């Protein structure tokens, strides 16, 4: 039982070490965000949060525009 546990811990430690080599040697964490991918940007695909933020800034269905319309309707 103890032998299996030690072997498992050794394998997990080796995996973490191998996964972290690029980060440790490169000095920065890789950008895994959708907008950080060049191919996705070329296709016009973005992050849902970014698209939502942009949609709220413009258009008649932004939160500010809907709140203003509701206030005008109430008055």
Secondary structure, 3 states (H helix, E strand, C coil): CHHHHHHHHHHHHHHHHHHHHHHHHHCCCCCCCHHHCHHHHHCCCCCHHHHHHHHHHCCCCCHHHHHHHHHHHHC
